[in-house]
Amino acid sequence: MRADSYFRVAAKMVCGVALLLAVLILQRHGSAASSDVVLDAKRKAAAQLLREGKAADCLSLLTEVVAADDTLYSDHLLMAHANEKLGHAAEALPHYRRVIELLPTASTNREERSAYQEADKKIKLVDPLSAKLDAMGDDYQKKLDGLEREALAARNMTALERIFRLRGMAWNADRIKGRGFAEVSANGGWQTTGMELKEKQTYRVRAAGTWRIQGATAKDPQIECTANGTDKRKVPIAVAIVGQLEGQVDGKFFPLGEDVTFVSPGSGPLTLIEFDVDGSARLHNKGSLQVLITQP
């Protein structure tokens, strides 16, 4: 048997043993923590594969892990190391960047601090231009922070709407995880935000702008309101206030507003709409809101 074939078979045997152990643990402890047990078994197997010099097999296994759970910096650090072992410096960069995203800048934990410093150093070494762009982006966001404070103090909704749009466009351009932006039209149906929520995790939604909705009857003048809605028209549905920004995830509905922090009732894409009795009531609505979604 050729040496490379032998190592490939051995790698599969290591993975198989780890997963078999996971199954045995599941049988003993039940299904409550089934996903975590399997993922941890794969992580341990991947780390062992890298120690044995089997970087490609390590990457293959970790790709399955991060597809299920993208929130552990150690997974991405290991993927970066595996890519570097294979001579793929460019492919390692996104994982080093994810390490930076997942770790606090001034962690008191020695391992976390070491991982952050390593990732920061590698990014600056391999891609110095990106580091400069990141610094420019941070400066841009800080300037928007200052302008936002001024707009809020003056209660200048027009300026705030423009600031939210600029901030959201920058987030989308940089594809920042944990940040979402959408322009929600008053006369539209459920509109996507591009933000994937996870059940029981906390999120913050902020909305700037005003929209004009149907009056008390179809013949009455339209009512102008913000994402908080209006009490000038009542509807026989208690989900939210008419004109209020409403969210939906995994078939579950919940009221939002100008600035709301909430715990997601389900997992899946977040969609938004102007709350009303039905689509015909929204038909002649006008205006839109600029909506920012973040994870505090």
LOMARTOR-583659 format. One record per residue (C-alpha): residue in three letters; chain; z, x, y; residue number from 0. Coordinates in nm, 2 decimals, m for minus. Each point is the difference from the previous one (the first is absolute). Layout:
# LOMARTOR-583659
+-----+----+--------+--------+--------+-----+
:  aa : ch :     zz :     xx :     yy :   i :
+-----+----+--------+--------+--------+-----+
: ALA :  A :      Z :      X :      Y : NUM :
...
+-----+----+--------+--------+--------+-----+
This chain:
# LOMARTOR-583659
+-----+----+--------+--------+--------+-----+
:  aa : ch :     zz :     xx :     yy :   i :
+-----+----+--------+--------+--------+-----+
: MET :  A :   0.00 :   0.00 :   0.00 :   0 :
: ARG :  A :  m0.09 :   0.13 :   0.35 :   1 :
: ALA :  A :   0.30 :   0.10 :   0.22 :   2 :
: ASP :  A :  m0.09 :  m0.26 :   0.28 :   3 :
: SER :  A :  m0.03 :  m0.27 :  m0.27 :   4 :
: TYR :  A :   0.34 :   0.10 :  m0.14 :   5 :
: PHE :  A :   0.17 :  m0.02 :   0.34 :   6 :
: ARG :  A :  m0.16 :  m0.34 :   0.07 :   7 :
: VAL :  A :   0.13 :  m0.14 :  m0.33 :   8 :
: ALA :  A :   0.34 :   0.15 :   0.07 :   9 :
: ALA :  A :   0.01 :  m0.15 :   0.34 :  10 :
: LYS :  A :  m0.07 :  m0.34 :  m0.14 :  11 :
: MET :  A :   0.27 :   0.04 :  m0.26 :  12 :
: VAL :  A :   0.25 :   0.08 :   0.28 :  13 :
: CYS :  A :  m0.09 :  m0.31 :   0.19 :  14 :
: GLY :  A :   0.01 :  m0.21 :  m0.32 :  15 :
: VAL :  A :   0.35 :   0.12 :  m0.08 :  16 :
: ALA :  A :   0.12 :  m0.07 :   0.35 :  17 :
: LEU :  A :  m0.14 :  m0.35 :   0.00 :  18 :
: LEU :  A :   0.13 :  m0.07 :  m0.36 :  19 :
: LEU :  A :   0.35 :   0.09 :   0.13 :  20 :
: ALA :  A :  m0.05 :  m0.24 :   0.29 :  21 :
: VAL :  A :  m0.09 :  m0.28 :  m0.25 :  22 :
: LEU :  A :   0.32 :   0.07 :  m0.20 :  23 :
: ILE :  A :   0.21 :  m0.01 :   0.31 :  24 :
: LEU :  A :  m0.16 :  m0.33 :   0.10 :  25 :
: GLN :  A :   0.08 :  m0.15 :  m0.34 :  26 :
: ARG :  A :   0.37 :   0.09 :   0.05 :  27 :
: HIS :  A :   0.04 :  m0.10 :   0.37 :  28 :
: GLY :  A :  m0.24 :  m0.29 :   0.03 :  29 :
: SER :  A :  m0.29 :  m0.06 :   0.25 :  30 :
: ALA :  A :   0.19 :  m0.01 :   0.33 :  31 :
: ALA :  A :  m0.06 :   0.36 :   0.08 :  32 :
: SER :  A :  m0.31 :   0.04 :  m0.22 :  33 :
: SER :  A :  m0.24 :   0.11 :   0.27 :  34 :
: ASP :  A :   0.25 :   0.27 :   0.14 :  35 :
: VAL :  A :   0.06 :   0.14 :  m0.35 :  36 :
: VAL :  A :  m0.36 :   0.04 :  m0.08 :  37 :
: LEU :  A :  m0.08 :   0.16 :   0.34 :  38 :
: ASP :  A :   0.29 :   0.24 :  m0.04 :  39 :
: ALA :  A :  m0.12 :   0.10 :  m0.34 :  40 :
: LYS :  A :  m0.35 :   0.07 :   0.14 :  41 :
: ARG :  A :   0.15 :   0.20 :   0.28 :  42 :
: LYS :  A :   0.20 :   0.22 :  m0.24 :  43 :
: ALA :  A :  m0.31 :   0.05 :  m0.22 :  44 :
: ALA :  A :  m0.21 :   0.09 :   0.30 :  45 :
: ALA :  A :   0.25 :   0.26 :   0.13 :  46 :
: GLN :  A :   0.00 :   0.16 :  m0.35 :  47 :
: LEU :  A :  m0.38 :   0.00 :  m0.01 :  48 :
: LEU :  A :  m0.01 :   0.19 :   0.33 :  49 :
: ARG :  A :   0.26 :   0.25 :  m0.12 :  50 :
: GLU :  A :  m0.23 :   0.06 :  m0.31 :  51 :
: GLY :  A :  m0.30 :   0.06 :   0.23 :  52 :
: LYS :  A :  m0.17 :  m0.33 :  m0.08 :  53 :
: ALA :  A :  m0.06 :  m0.10 :   0.37 :  54 :
: ALA :  A :  m0.29 :  m0.24 :  m0.08 :  55 :
: ASP :  A :   0.21 :  m0.20 :  m0.25 :  56 :
: CYS :  A :   0.29 :   0.00 :   0.24 :  57 :
: LEU :  A :  m0.22 :  m0.15 :   0.27 :  58 :
: SER :  A :  m0.14 :  m0.26 :  m0.24 :  59 :
: LEU :  A :   0.35 :  m0.12 :  m0.09 :  60 :
: LEU :  A :   0.13 :   0.00 :   0.36 :  61 :
: THR :  A :  m0.30 :  m0.20 :   0.12 :  62 :
: GLU :  A :   0.13 :  m0.28 :  m0.22 :  63 :
: VAL :  A :   0.35 :   0.04 :   0.14 :  64 :
: VAL :  A :  m0.09 :  m0.02 :   0.37 :  65 :
: ALA :  A :  m0.23 :  m0.29 :  m0.06 :  66 :
: ALA :  A :   0.31 :  m0.19 :  m0.11 :  67 :
: ASP :  A :   0.25 :   0.16 :   0.24 :  68 :
: ASP :  A :  m0.12 :   0.20 :   0.31 :  69 :
: THR :  A :   0.35 :   0.05 :   0.15 :  70 :
: LEU :  A :   0.14 :   0.31 :  m0.15 :  71 :
: TYR :  A :  m0.07 :   0.32 :   0.19 :  72 :
: SER :  A :   0.05 :   0.21 :  m0.32 :  73 :
: ASP :  A :  m0.30 :  m0.16 :  m0.17 :  74 :
: HIS :  A :  m0.23 :   0.10 :   0.28 :  75 :
: LEU :  A :   0.15 :   0.35 :   0.03 :  76 :
: LEU :  A :  m0.07 :   0.05 :  m0.37 :  77 :
: MET :  A :  m0.36 :  m0.14 :   0.04 :  78 :
: ALA :  A :  m0.05 :   0.24 :   0.29 :  79 :
: HIS :  A :   0.12 :   0.29 :  m0.22 :  80 :
: ALA :  A :  m0.23 :  m0.11 :  m0.29 :  81 :
: ASN :  A :  m0.30 :  m0.01 :   0.23 :  82 :
: GLU :  A :   0.08 :   0.34 :   0.14 :  83 :
: LYS :  A :   0.02 :   0.14 :  m0.36 :  84 :
: LEU :  A :  m0.35 :  m0.13 :  m0.05 :  85 :
: GLY :  A :  m0.12 :   0.16 :   0.32 :  86 :
: HIS :  A :  m0.04 :  m0.34 :   0.18 :  87 :
: ALA :  A :   0.17 :   0.07 :   0.33 :  88 :
: ALA :  A :  m0.18 :  m0.29 :   0.18 :  89 :
: GLU :  A :   0.11 :  m0.25 :  m0.27 :  90 :
: ALA :  A :   0.36 :   0.13 :   0.04 :  91 :
: LEU :  A :   0.02 :  m0.08 :   0.37 :  92 :
: PRO :  A :   0.03 :  m0.38 :  m0.02 :  93 :
: HIS :  A :   0.29 :   0.04 :  m0.23 :  94 :
: TYR :  A :   0.17 :   0.24 :   0.23 :  95 :
: ARG :  A :  m0.05 :  m0.25 :   0.28 :  96 :
: ARG :  A :   0.15 :  m0.27 :  m0.21 :  97 :
: VAL :  A :   0.31 :   0.22 :  m0.05 :  98 :
: ILE :  A :   0.03 :   0.03 :   0.38 :  99 :
: GLU :  A :  m0.03 :  m0.38 :   0.03 : 100 :
: LEU :  A :   0.27 :  m0.07 :  m0.26 : 101 :
: LEU :  A :   0.26 :   0.25 :   0.11 : 102 :
: PRO :  A :   0.22 :   0.00 :   0.32 : 103 :
: THR :  A :  m0.08 :   0.29 :   0.24 : 104 :
: ALA :  A :   0.36 :   0.12 :   0.00 : 105 :
: SER :  A :   0.14 :  m0.08 :  m0.35 : 106 :
: THR :  A :   0.34 :   0.14 :  m0.09 : 107 :
: ASN :  A :  m0.11 :   0.02 :  m0.37 : 108 :
: ARG :  A :  m0.10 :   0.35 :  m0.08 : 109 :
: GLU :  A :  m0.28 :  m0.09 :  m0.25 : 110 :
: GLU :  A :  m0.14 :  m0.26 :   0.24 : 111 :
: ARG :  A :   0.01 :   0.25 :   0.29 : 112 :
: SER :  A :  m0.17 :   0.26 :  m0.21 : 113 :
: ALA :  A :  m0.27 :  m0.24 :  m0.11 : 114 :
: TYR :  A :  m0.07 :  m0.11 :   0.36 : 115 :
: GLN :  A :  m0.02 :   0.36 :   0.13 : 116 :
: GLU :  A :  m0.23 :   0.10 :  m0.28 : 117 :
: ALA :  A :  m0.23 :  m0.30 :   0.06 : 118 :
: ASP :  A :  m0.01 :   0.06 :   0.37 : 119 :
: LYS :  A :  m0.08 :   0.37 :  m0.04 : 120 :
: LYS :  A :  m0.28 :  m0.07 :  m0.25 : 121 :
: ILE :  A :  m0.16 :  m0.26 :   0.23 : 122 :
: LYS :  A :   0.00 :   0.24 :   0.29 : 123 :
: LEU :  A :  m0.13 :   0.28 :  m0.21 : 124 :
: VAL :  A :  m0.28 :  m0.18 :  m0.17 : 125 :
: ASP :  A :  m0.10 :  m0.24 :   0.27 : 126 :
: PRO :  A :   0.11 :   0.12 :   0.35 : 127 :
: LEU :  A :  m0.23 :  m0.23 :   0.19 : 128 :
: SER :  A :   0.16 :  m0.31 :  m0.16 : 129 :
: ALA :  A :   0.34 :   0.13 :   0.11 : 130 :
: LYS :  A :  m0.13 :   0.01 :   0.36 : 131 :
: LEU :  A :  m0.14 :  m0.35 :  m0.04 : 132 :
: ASP :  A :   0.33 :  m0.12 :  m0.14 : 133 :
: ALA :  A :   0.18 :   0.14 :   0.30 : 134 :
: MET :  A :  m0.25 :  m0.17 :   0.24 : 135 :
: GLY :  A :   0.05 :  m0.33 :  m0.19 : 136 :
: ASP :  A :   0.38 :   0.03 :   0.03 : 137 :
: ASP :  A :  m0.03 :   0.06 :   0.38 : 138 :
: TYR :  A :  m0.23 :  m0.30 :   0.03 : 139 :
: GLN :  A :   0.25 :  m0.22 :  m0.18 : 140 :
: LYS :  A :   0.28 :   0.12 :   0.23 : 141 :
: LYS :  A :  m0.20 :  m0.08 :   0.31 : 142 :
: LEU :  A :  m0.06 :  m0.35 :  m0.14 : 143 :
: ASP :  A :   0.37 :  m0.03 :  m0.07 : 144 :
: GLY :  A :   0.07 :   0.06 :   0.37 : 145 :
: LEU :  A :  m0.27 :  m0.25 :   0.11 : 146 :
: GLU :  A :   0.14 :  m0.26 :  m0.24 : 147 :
: ARG :  A :   0.35 :   0.03 :   0.15 : 148 :
: GLU :  A :  m0.15 :  m0.06 :   0.35 : 149 :
: ALA :  A :  m0.20 :  m0.30 :  m0.12 : 150 :
: LEU :  A :   0.30 :  m0.15 :  m0.17 : 151 :
: ALA :  A :   0.22 :   0.05 :   0.30 : 152 :
: ALA :  A :  m0.26 :  m0.17 :   0.22 : 153 :
: ARG :  A :  m0.07 :  m0.27 :  m0.26 : 154 :
: ASN :  A :  m0.37 :   0.09 :   0.05 : 155 :
: MET :  A :  m0.15 :  m0.16 :  m0.31 : 156 :
: THR :  A :  m0.36 :   0.11 :   0.09 : 157 :
: ALA :  A :   0.10 :   0.36 :   0.02 : 158 :
: LEU :  A :   0.21 :  m0.03 :  m0.32 : 159 :
: GLU :  A :  m0.29 :  m0.15 :  m0.19 : 160 :
: ARG :  A :  m0.23 :   0.29 :   0.10 : 161 :
: ILE :  A :   0.27 :   0.26 :  m0.10 : 162 :
: PHE :  A :   0.04 :  m0.17 :  m0.34 : 163 :
: ARG :  A :  m0.37 :   0.01 :  m0.05 : 164 :
: LEU :  A :  m0.03 :   0.37 :   0.09 : 165 :
: ARG :  A :   0.30 :   0.08 :  m0.23 : 166 :
: GLY :  A :  m0.14 :  m0.20 :  m0.29 : 167 :
: MET :  A :  m0.34 :   0.16 :   0.03 : 168 :
: ALA :  A :   0.15 :   0.35 :  m0.01 : 169 :
: TRP :  A :   0.20 :  m0.10 :  m0.31 : 170 :
: ASN :  A :  m0.31 :  m0.12 :  m0.17 : 171 :
: ALA :  A :  m0.20 :   0.31 :   0.10 : 172 :
: ASP :  A :   0.27 :   0.23 :  m0.15 : 173 :
: ARG :  A :   0.05 :  m0.23 :  m0.30 : 174 :
: ILE :  A :   0.37 :   0.03 :   0.04 : 175 :
: LYS :  A :   0.19 :  m0.15 :  m0.30 : 176 :
: GLY :  A :   0.27 :  m0.25 :   0.08 : 177 :
: ARG :  A :  m0.18 :  m0.11 :   0.32 : 178 :
: GLY :  A :  m0.22 :  m0.30 :   0.03 : 179 :
: PHE :  A :  m0.20 :  m0.16 :   0.29 : 180 :
: ALA :  A :  m0.19 :  m0.32 :   0.03 : 181 :
: GLU :  A :  m0.15 :  m0.22 :   0.27 : 182 :
: VAL :  A :   0.08 :  m0.36 :  m0.10 : 183 :
: SER :  A :  m0.22 :  m0.27 :   0.15 : 184 :
: ALA :  A :   0.15 :  m0.34 :   0.08 : 185 :
: ASN :  A :  m0.29 :  m0.19 :  m0.15 : 186 :
: GLY :  A :  m0.03 :   0.20 :  m0.33 : 187 :
: GLY :  A :   0.13 :  m0.06 :  m0.35 : 188 :
: TRP :  A :   0.22 :   0.25 :  m0.18 : 189 :
: GLN :  A :  m0.09 :   0.35 :   0.14 : 190 :
: THR :  A :   0.06 :   0.33 :  m0.17 : 191 :
: THR :  A :   0.22 :   0.28 :   0.14 : 192 :
: GLY :  A :  m0.10 :   0.27 :  m0.25 : 193 :
: MET :  A :   0.37 :   0.04 :  m0.06 : 194 :
: GLU :  A :   0.14 :  m0.01 :  m0.36 : 195 :
: LEU :  A :   0.36 :  m0.12 :  m0.01 : 196 :
: LYS :  A :   0.25 :   0.06 :  m0.28 : 197 :
: GLU :  A :   0.25 :  m0.26 :  m0.10 : 198 :
: LYS :  A :   0.35 :   0.04 :   0.14 : 199 :
: GLN :  A :  m0.10 :   0.27 :   0.24 : 200 :
: THR :  A :   0.06 :  m0.04 :   0.38 : 201 :
: TYR :  A :  m0.29 :  m0.02 :   0.25 : 202 :
: ARG :  A :  m0.03 :  m0.06 :   0.37 : 203 :
: VAL :  A :  m0.27 :  m0.21 :   0.16 : 204 :
: ARG :  A :  m0.07 :   0.01 :   0.38 : 205 :
: ALA :  A :  m0.26 :  m0.21 :   0.17 : 206 :
: ALA :  A :  m0.14 :   0.03 :   0.36 : 207 :
: GLY :  A :  m0.22 :  m0.25 :   0.18 : 208 :
: THR :  A :  m0.03 :  m0.37 :   0.04 : 209 :
: TRP :  A :  m0.22 :  m0.27 :  m0.16 : 210 :
: ARG :  A :  m0.08 :  m0.35 :   0.10 : 211 :
: ILE :  A :   0.05 :  m0.27 :  m0.26 : 212 :
: GLN :  A :  m0.07 :  m0.37 :  m0.02 : 213 :
: GLY :  A :   0.21 :  m0.23 :   0.22 : 214 :
: ALA :  A :   0.21 :  m0.30 :  m0.11 : 215 :
: THR :  A :  m0.33 :  m0.17 :  m0.09 : 216 :
: ALA :  A :  m0.35 :   0.12 :  m0.03 : 217 :
: LYS :  A :  m0.08 :  m0.14 :   0.35 : 218 :
: ASP :  A :   0.30 :   0.18 :   0.17 : 219 :
: PRO :  A :  m0.03 :   0.33 :   0.18 : 220 :
: GLN :  A :   0.06 :   0.31 :  m0.22 : 221 :
: ILE :  A :   0.34 :   0.16 :  m0.01 : 222 :
: GLU :  A :   0.04 :   0.37 :   0.07 : 223 :
: CYS :  A :   0.26 :   0.18 :  m0.21 : 224 :
: THR :  A :   0.09 :   0.34 :  m0.15 : 225 :
: ALA :  A :   0.07 :   0.08 :  m0.36 : 226 :
: ASN :  A :   0.33 :  m0.19 :   0.03 : 227 :
: GLY :  A :  m0.18 :  m0.33 :   0.02 : 228 :
: THR :  A :   0.08 :  m0.30 :   0.21 : 229 :
: ASP :  A :   0.22 :  m0.31 :   0.00 : 230 :
: LYS :  A :  m0.25 :  m0.20 :   0.20 : 231 :
: ARG :  A :  m0.16 :  m0.13 :  m0.31 : 232 :
: LYS :  A :   0.18 :  m0.10 :  m0.32 : 233 :
: VAL :  A :  m0.14 :  m0.01 :  m0.35 : 234 :
: PRO :  A :   0.15 :  m0.17 :  m0.31 : 235 :
: ILE :  A :   0.02 :   0.34 :  m0.19 : 236 :
: ALA :  A :   0.31 :   0.21 :   0.02 : 237 :
: VAL :  A :  m0.15 :   0.34 :  m0.11 : 238 :
: ALA :  A :  m0.03 :   0.12 :   0.36 : 239 :
: ILE :  A :  m0.04 :  m0.11 :   0.36 : 240 :
: VAL :  A :  m0.35 :  m0.10 :   0.10 : 241 :
: GLY :  A :  m0.19 :   0.29 :   0.16 : 242 :
: GLN :  A :   0.23 :   0.25 :  m0.17 : 243 :
: LEU :  A :  m0.13 :   0.30 :  m0.18 : 244 :
: GLU :  A :   0.03 :  m0.06 :  m0.37 : 245 :
: GLY :  A :  m0.01 :   0.25 :  m0.29 : 246 :
: GLN :  A :  m0.10 :  m0.03 :  m0.37 : 247 :
: VAL :  A :   0.05 :   0.24 :  m0.29 : 248 :
: ASP :  A :  m0.03 :  m0.08 :  m0.37 : 249 :
: GLY :  A :  m0.04 :  m0.37 :   0.07 : 250 :
: LYS :  A :   0.33 :  m0.01 :   0.20 : 251 :
: PHE :  A :   0.00 :  m0.11 :   0.37 : 252 :
: PHE :  A :   0.24 :   0.10 :   0.28 : 253 :
: PRO :  A :   0.02 :  m0.04 :   0.38 : 254 :
: LEU :  A :  m0.04 :   0.31 :   0.22 : 255 :
: GLY :  A :  m0.01 :   0.04 :   0.38 : 256 :
: GLU :  A :  m0.02 :   0.25 :   0.28 : 257 :
: ASP :  A :   0.24 :   0.24 :  m0.16 : 258 :
: VAL :  A :   0.14 :  m0.08 :  m0.35 : 259 :
: THR :  A :   0.15 :   0.22 :  m0.28 : 260 :
: PHE :  A :  m0.01 :  m0.16 :  m0.34 : 261 :
: VAL :  A :   0.04 :   0.08 :  m0.37 : 262 :
: SER :  A :  m0.32 :  m0.06 :  m0.19 : 263 :
: PRO :  A :   0.03 :  m0.30 :  m0.25 : 264 :
: GLY :  A :  m0.27 :   0.15 :  m0.22 : 265 :
: SER :  A :  m0.24 :   0.28 :  m0.06 : 266 :
: GLY :  A :  m0.37 :   0.01 :   0.11 : 267 :
: PRO :  A :  m0.22 :  m0.01 :   0.31 : 268 :
: LEU :  A :   0.15 :  m0.15 :   0.32 : 269 :
: THR :  A :  m0.22 :  m0.26 :   0.17 : 270 :
: LEU :  A :   0.07 :  m0.18 :   0.33 : 271 :
: ILE :  A :  m0.09 :  m0.33 :   0.17 : 272 :
: GLU :  A :   0.09 :  m0.22 :   0.29 : 273 :
: PHE :  A :   0.23 :  m0.27 :  m0.14 : 274 :
: ASP :  A :  m0.13 :  m0.35 :   0.02 : 275 :
: VAL :  A :  m0.05 :  m0.32 :  m0.21 : 276 :
: ASP :  A :  m0.35 :   0.10 :  m0.13 : 277 :
: GLY :  A :  m0.32 :   0.18 :   0.08 : 278 :
: SER :  A :  m0.14 :  m0.29 :   0.21 : 279 :
: ALA :  A :   0.29 :   0.04 :   0.24 : 280 :
: ARG :  A :  m0.09 :   0.36 :   0.05 : 281 :
: LEU :  A :  m0.37 :  m0.07 :   0.05 : 282 :
: HIS :  A :   0.00 :   0.01 :   0.38 : 283 :
: ASN :  A :   0.28 :   0.25 :   0.05 : 284 :
: LYS :  A :  m0.07 :   0.31 :   0.21 : 285 :
: GLY :  A :   0.13 :   0.35 :   0.04 : 286 :
: SER :  A :   0.15 :   0.25 :  m0.24 : 287 :
: LEU :  A :   0.31 :   0.22 :  m0.05 : 288 :
: GLN :  A :   0.02 :   0.37 :  m0.06 : 289 :
: VAL :  A :   0.24 :   0.05 :  m0.29 : 290 :
: LEU :  A :   0.17 :   0.32 :  m0.12 : 291 :
: ILE :  A :   0.18 :   0.03 :  m0.34 : 292 :
: THR :  A :   0.24 :   0.28 :  m0.08 : 293 :
: GLN :  A :   0.26 :   0.10 :  m0.25 : 294 :
: PRO :  A :   0.32 :   0.08 :   0.19 : 295 :
+-----+----+--------+--------+--------+-----+
